[in-house]
């Protein structure tokens, strides 16, 4: 079994915390750019914008090794979280509906948009990996340039729908290949001191903030700079990933937490849980002044993430038992 790299596992956790932060921010601070609170909201949201891109790029960094076992593990986690939420509400005597509260999260609807997009990426990953293994560096660069040029024109500028602001599996494919290239061909661009990597993440985000702010003020639009498929968001995501890849430490605690990082998304976005998630941050917003509000919200985000991780741990044990059970059932070689 391959040992997990704690630096990347930490990034996996950070990206999920960012996802929760993004979802909470709209309830913590509902202001727009007409006042200072709205400007603060813009700043925070842009620094959190890399969350989904980074999570996908981590898959590209290592390369997806598609297998039926890996697919079953992913689907088992999705089903476990959805069913657990449903059963908890059912046991508590709260109103639930199989059609509205469970079926959409068992891939019979649009409950988890990320899961559907990621499953498509997972399905095509063997083809992507074959291209990566056989393409020359030059061909790889040409393919990436062609993809992101098309994405820039038809996704970012024209928004014709195929890239869907960065929510689509097509965009995930581009992120996957970009991260694979950065890992396989670091060159000078991706081999700088890590302080430059984090600086690029900050500069790209600050440029995005200024571009959105002045675009909104002067032209009444933010030039799509708050979307996942923004070129600045892609650059910030990539260099944040590269920064974390250069950290060097080991932590069993981080590795243990990160095995359930995806559950943070699966639990808190469930439509049974999300109304309570929303009320939590609306209460924080109405109960505290702005500086305290952000501090309390940060603590709440961490607490919610921790609860989601702990709720997923029985699933980890059950899956381990299942895999061990079937491993024991496999026929043994008769030759001693």
C-alpha positions as CSV (number, residue, x, y, z in Angstrom):
1,X,0.0,0.0,0.0
2,X,1.4,3.4,-1.0
3,X,2.2,5.7,1.9
4,X,0.1,8.8,1.9
5,X,2.1,12.1,1.6
6,X,1.1,14.3,4.5
7,X,1.8,17.5,2.6
8,X,-0.7,16.7,-0.1
9,X,-3.2,15.2,2.4
10,X,-3.0,18.5,4.3
11,X,-3.9,20.3,1.0
12,X,-6.8,17.9,0.5
13,X,-8.1,18.9,3.9
14,X,-7.5,22.6,3.3
15,X,-9.3,22.5,0.0
16,X,-12.4,20.9,1.7
17,X,-12.3,23.5,4.4
18,X,-12.2,26.1,1.6
19,X,-15.3,24.5,0.1
20,X,-17.2,24.8,3.4
21,X,-16.0,28.3,3.8
22,X,-17.2,29.3,0.3
23,X,-20.7,27.9,1.1
24,X,-20.8,29.6,4.5
25,X,-19.5,33.0,3.3
26,X,-22.8,34.0,1.6
27,X,-24.7,33.7,4.9
28,X,-21.9,35.2,7.0
29,X,-21.7,38.3,4.8
30,X,-24.5,39.1,2.4
31,X,-23.2,42.5,1.4
32,X,-22.1,43.4,-2.1
33,X,-19.4,45.7,-3.4
34,X,-21.3,48.9,-2.4
35,X,-19.7,48.9,1.1
36,X,-16.5,47.8,2.8
37,X,-18.1,44.6,4.1
38,X,-18.8,43.6,0.5
39,X,-15.2,44.2,-0.4
40,X,-14.1,42.0,2.4
41,X,-16.4,39.3,1.2
42,X,-14.9,39.6,-2.3
43,X,-11.4,39.3,-0.9
44,X,-12.1,36.2,1.2
45,X,-14.1,34.5,-1.5
46,X,-11.4,34.9,-4.1
47,X,-8.8,33.4,-1.8
48,X,-11.1,30.4,-1.3
49,X,-12.0,30.1,-5.0
50,X,-9.2,27.6,-5.7
51,X,-11.0,24.9,-3.5
52,X,-12.5,22.7,-6.2
53,X,-9.8,23.1,-8.8
54,X,-7.1,22.1,-6.2
55,X,-9.1,19.0,-5.2
56,X,-9.3,17.8,-8.8
57,X,-5.7,18.7,-9.5
58,X,-4.6,16.5,-6.6
59,X,-6.0,13.6,-8.6
60,X,-4.0,14.8,-11.6
61,X,-0.8,15.2,-9.6
62,X,-0.8,11.5,-8.6
63,X,-2.7,10.2,-11.6
64,X,-5.9,8.3,-11.2
65,X,-5.3,4.5,-11.2
66,X,-8.8,3.5,-12.3
67,X,-10.0,0.1,-11.0
68,X,-13.3,-1.5,-10.1
69,X,-12.2,-1.5,-6.5
70,X,-11.4,2.2,-6.6
71,X,-14.8,2.9,-8.2
72,X,-16.6,0.8,-5.6
73,X,-14.8,2.6,-2.8
74,X,-15.8,6.0,-4.1
75,X,-19.5,5.0,-4.7
76,X,-19.6,3.3,-1.3
77,X,-18.6,6.5,0.4
78,X,-21.2,8.5,-1.6
79,X,-23.9,6.0,-0.7
80,X,-22.8,5.7,2.9
81,X,-23.0,9.4,3.5
82,X,-26.3,9.9,1.8
83,X,-28.0,6.9,3.5
84,X,-26.6,7.8,6.9
85,X,-28.1,11.3,6.6
86,X,-31.4,9.8,5.5
87,X,-31.5,7.3,8.4
88,X,-30.5,9.8,11.0
89,X,-33.4,12.1,10.0
90,X,-35.8,9.1,9.8
91,X,-34.8,7.9,13.3
92,X,-35.3,11.4,14.7
93,X,-38.8,11.5,13.3
94,X,-38.1,14.3,10.9
95,X,-39.9,14.4,7.6
96,X,-37.9,12.7,4.8
97,X,-38.7,11.6,1.3
98,X,-36.8,8.8,-0.6
99,X,-37.5,10.6,-3.9
100,X,-36.3,14.0,-2.7
101,X,-33.8,13.3,0.0
102,X,-32.1,10.1,-0.9
103,X,-32.5,9.1,-4.6
104,X,-30.8,12.3,-5.9
105,X,-27.7,11.4,-3.9
106,X,-27.6,7.8,-5.1
107,X,-26.8,9.1,-8.6
108,X,-30.5,9.1,-9.6
109,X,-30.5,12.8,-9.8
110,X,-28.3,15.9,-9.5
111,X,-27.7,15.8,-5.7
112,X,-23.9,15.8,-5.9
113,X,-22.8,17.7,-9.0
114,X,-19.1,17.1,-8.2
115,X,-19.5,13.4,-7.9
116,X,-21.0,13.1,-11.3
117,X,-18.3,15.2,-12.9
118,X,-15.6,13.4,-11.1
119,X,-17.0,10.0,-12.1
120,X,-16.8,11.0,-15.7
121,X,-13.2,12.1,-15.2
122,X,-12.5,8.7,-13.5
123,X,-14.0,6.8,-16.4
124,X,-11.9,8.6,-19.0
125,X,-8.7,8.6,-16.9
126,X,-7.2,5.5,-18.5
127,X,-7.4,7.2,-21.9
128,X,-5.9,10.4,-20.4
129,X,-3.1,8.3,-18.8
130,X,-2.3,6.6,-22.0
131,X,-2.0,9.9,-23.7
132,X,0.3,11.2,-21.0
133,X,2.5,8.1,-21.1
134,X,2.9,8.1,-24.9
135,X,2.9,11.8,-25.8
136,X,6.2,13.7,-26.1
137,X,6.7,16.7,-23.9
138,X,6.1,18.9,-27.0
139,X,2.8,17.2,-27.9
140,X,1.7,17.5,-24.2
141,X,2.4,21.2,-24.3
142,X,0.5,21.6,-27.6
143,X,-2.5,19.6,-26.2
144,X,-2.6,21.7,-23.0
145,X,-2.3,25.0,-24.9
146,X,-5.0,24.0,-27.4
147,X,-7.3,22.9,-24.5
148,X,-6.9,26.0,-22.4
149,X,-7.2,28.3,-25.4
150,X,-10.5,26.7,-26.3
151,X,-11.5,26.9,-22.6
152,X,-10.5,30.5,-22.5
153,X,-12.5,31.5,-25.5
154,X,-15.6,29.2,-25.3
155,X,-15.7,28.7,-21.6
156,X,-14.4,31.8,-19.8
157,X,-15.1,34.5,-22.4
158,X,-18.1,33.3,-24.3
159,X,-19.6,30.9,-21.7
160,X,-21.2,28.7,-24.3
161,X,-22.0,26.1,-21.6
162,X,-19.7,23.2,-22.3
163,X,-17.3,24.2,-19.5
164,X,-20.1,25.4,-17.2
165,X,-18.0,27.9,-15.2
166,X,-15.6,25.1,-14.2
167,X,-18.3,22.7,-12.9
168,X,-18.1,20.3,-15.9
169,X,-16.1,17.1,-16.4
170,X,-14.6,18.7,-19.5
171,X,-13.0,21.3,-17.4
172,X,-11.9,18.6,-14.9
173,X,-10.0,16.9,-17.7
174,X,-8.0,20.0,-18.4
175,X,-7.2,20.5,-14.7
176,X,-6.1,16.8,-14.5
177,X,-3.8,17.0,-17.5
178,X,-2.3,20.3,-16.3
179,X,-1.4,18.9,-12.9
180,X,0.0,15.7,-14.5
181,X,2.2,17.9,-16.7
182,X,3.4,20.0,-13.7
183,X,4.3,16.8,-11.9
184,X,6.1,15.1,-14.8
185,X,7.8,18.1,-16.3
186,X,8.6,20.5,-13.5
187,X,11.2,22.5,-15.5
188,X,12.2,25.9,-14.2
189,X,8.6,27.2,-13.9
190,X,7.5,24.6,-11.4
191,X,10.9,24.1,-9.6
192,X,11.2,27.5,-8.0
193,X,11.6,28.0,-4.3
194,X,8.3,27.4,-2.6
195,X,8.0,31.0,-1.4
196,X,7.6,32.0,-5.1
197,X,4.8,29.4,-5.6
198,X,2.8,30.8,-2.7
199,X,3.6,34.3,-3.9
200,X,2.1,33.5,-7.4
201,X,-1.0,32.1,-5.7
202,X,-1.3,35.4,-3.8
203,X,-0.6,37.6,-6.7
204,X,-3.0,35.8,-9.0
205,X,-5.7,36.1,-6.4
206,X,-5.0,39.8,-5.8
207,X,-5.2,40.5,-9.5
208,X,-8.5,38.6,-9.6
209,X,-9.8,40.7,-6.7
210,X,-8.8,44.0,-8.4
211,X,-10.0,42.9,-11.8
212,X,-13.4,41.9,-10.4
213,X,-13.7,45.0,-8.2
214,X,-12.9,47.6,-10.9
215,X,-14.8,45.6,-13.6
216,X,-17.8,45.7,-11.4
217,X,-17.4,49.4,-10.5
218,X,-16.6,50.6,-14.1
219,X,-18.6,48.2,-16.3
220,X,-21.1,46.6,-13.9
221,X,-19.5,43.1,-14.3
222,X,-16.7,41.1,-12.7
223,X,-15.4,39.5,-16.0
224,X,-16.2,36.0,-14.6
225,X,-13.2,36.3,-12.3
226,X,-15.2,34.6,-9.5
227,X,-15.6,31.4,-11.6
228,X,-13.5,28.3,-11.3
229,X,-12.5,28.5,-15.0
230,X,-11.0,31.9,-14.6
231,X,-7.3,31.8,-15.9
232,X,-6.2,33.5,-12.7
233,X,-8.1,30.9,-10.6
234,X,-6.4,28.1,-12.5
235,X,-3.0,29.6,-12.1
236,X,-3.6,30.2,-8.3
237,X,-4.8,26.6,-7.9
238,X,-1.8,25.1,-9.7
239,X,0.8,27.0,-7.7
240,X,-0.9,26.4,-4.4
241,X,-0.7,22.7,-5.2
242,X,3.0,23.0,-6.2
243,X,3.7,24.9,-3.0
244,X,2.2,22.1,-0.8
245,X,4.0,19.5,-2.9
246,X,7.3,21.0,-1.8
247,X,6.5,20.8,1.9
248,X,8.2,17.9,3.6
249,X,6.7,16.3,6.8
250,X,4.9,13.3,8.0
251,X,1.8,13.2,10.2
252,X,-0.3,10.2,11.0
253,X,-3.1,12.5,12.3
254,X,-3.3,14.5,9.0
255,X,-3.3,11.3,7.0
256,X,-6.1,9.8,9.2
257,X,-8.2,12.9,8.9
258,X,-7.7,13.2,5.1
259,X,-9.0,9.7,4.4
260,X,-12.4,11.2,5.1
261,X,-11.9,14.6,3.6
262,X,-14.4,14.0,0.8
263,X,-17.0,13.3,3.4
264,X,-16.9,16.9,4.4
265,X,-18.4,17.8,1.0
266,X,-20.8,14.8,0.9
267,X,-22.3,15.5,4.3
268,X,-22.7,19.3,4.5
269,X,-24.1,19.6,1.0
270,X,-26.7,17.0,1.5
271,X,-30.2,18.6,1.2
272,X,-31.2,17.3,4.6
273,X,-28.2,18.8,6.3
274,X,-27.7,22.0,4.3
275,X,-30.7,23.9,5.7
276,X,-29.2,23.6,9.2
277,X,-25.8,24.5,7.8
278,X,-27.4,27.7,6.4
279,X,-29.2,28.5,9.7
280,X,-26.0,28.1,11.6
281,X,-24.1,30.8,9.7
282,X,-27.2,33.0,9.4
283,X,-27.3,32.9,13.2
284,X,-23.6,33.7,13.4
285,X,-24.1,36.6,11.0
286,X,-27.0,38.1,13.1
287,X,-25.3,37.6,16.5
288,X,-21.8,39.0,16.1
289,X,-20.1,42.1,14.8
290,X,-18.1,41.7,11.6
291,X,-14.6,40.8,12.9
292,X,-16.0,38.4,15.5
293,X,-18.4,37.0,13.0
294,X,-15.5,35.8,10.7
295,X,-13.6,34.4,13.6
296,X,-16.6,32.4,14.9
297,X,-17.4,31.3,11.4
298,X,-13.9,30.0,10.9
299,X,-14.2,27.9,14.1
300,X,-17.6,26.7,12.9
301,X,-16.2,25.6,9.5
302,X,-13.4,23.6,11.3
303,X,-15.9,22.1,13.7
304,X,-18.3,21.1,10.9
305,X,-15.5,19.5,8.9
306,X,-14.3,17.6,12.0
307,X,-17.9,16.3,12.6
308,X,-18.2,15.2,9.0
309,X,-14.8,13.4,9.2
310,X,-15.8,11.5,12.4
311,X,-19.2,10.6,10.9
312,X,-17.4,9.0,8.0
313,X,-15.0,6.8,10.1
314,X,-17.4,3.9,10.5
315,X,-17.5,3.8,6.7
316,X,-13.7,3.4,6.6
317,X,-13.9,0.5,9.0
318,X,-16.8,-1.2,7.1
319,X,-15.0,-0.8,3.8
320,X,-11.8,-2.3,5.3
321,X,-13.8,-5.2,6.6
322,X,-15.5,-5.8,3.2
323,X,-12.2,-5.7,1.3
324,X,-10.6,-8.1,3.8
325,X,-13.6,-10.4,3.6
326,X,-13.4,-10.7,-0.2
327,X,-9.6,-11.0,-0.1
328,X,-9.9,-14.0,2.2
329,X,-12.5,-15.5,-0.2
330,X,-10.1,-15.4,-3.2
331,X,-8.7,-18.9,-4.1
332,X,-5.3,-19.6,-2.8
333,X,-2.4,-20.9,-4.9
334,X,-2.1,-24.6,-4.2
335,X,1.6,-24.5,-4.6
336,X,3.3,-23.9,-1.2
